[in-house]
Structure formats: structure tokens, C-alpha cells
């Protein structure tokens, strides 16, 4: 039986290639750099300089991420606290009662009433652009 596959994009060189649906980490076949391709769920406080994944990022209600740069090609869902400049290849959802501080570049953004947004610039390019074409990518 053939294993299901999905297409991911390297966040170093922007090369697109297929991977197994259950893959978590691997190396890019073009630039040979390590990639994280699984979905990330932040349930506590995470303070890092850079957080990157080819999957999605979820910050739960009790989660908090403090970073200079966050890149999630599968999208971002924030129910807790996000303090970072975010580049997303999928939709971004900022839930009610969440806190957002920083820039956001994504194909679409959903902002629910009751959230707190402090500073930052939101860039939503038209649908003809791919992630490789996003400013800052």
C-alpha cells in the first residue's frame, strides 16, 4: 500500500517537494538543511529566537510564544499570547481573549472580537502570490 504524501516548502531555500504524510523532520533535497515538517502546539511559555515549521502552529489558551521570527507554512492559530513577527503560508486565526504583538504576513487573517492586538503591521497579499513571493520570505 502506498503511503500518503503531501507537498512542503523548505523555509531556507523555498524549494517545494513531496514528503510522507507522517514525517516530522527531514532534510531539504535541494539545500540539505534540516527541516521541521510537523505541526507545533504551544501549551506553555516558549521563548526562542526563531521557530519554523512546514506544518501549522497552534498557541493554546495557556500558551505563550516569545520569538523574533515565527514561520509556519500550514497556518497559525493563536488562542493564547503571540509575541513575534509571523510569516504564514496558510490562514492566521487570532481568537477572542488572545494577545498578539508583532507583524503578520499571511494569505488571510481572521480576527475575532475580544482579542488584543498591540502594534505590528499586517500584510495580506492577493491570492496569486505563493509563500515564496511573500515579502520577507
Secondary structure, DSSP 4 states (H G I P E B T S, - for coil): -PPPEEEEE-TTT--EEEEETT--EEE-TTT--EEE-S-EEE-SEEE-SEEEESS-EEE-TT-EEEEEEEEETT-EEESSEEEEEEEESS-EEE-TT-EEES-EE-S-EEE-TT-EEES--EE---TT--GGGSTT-
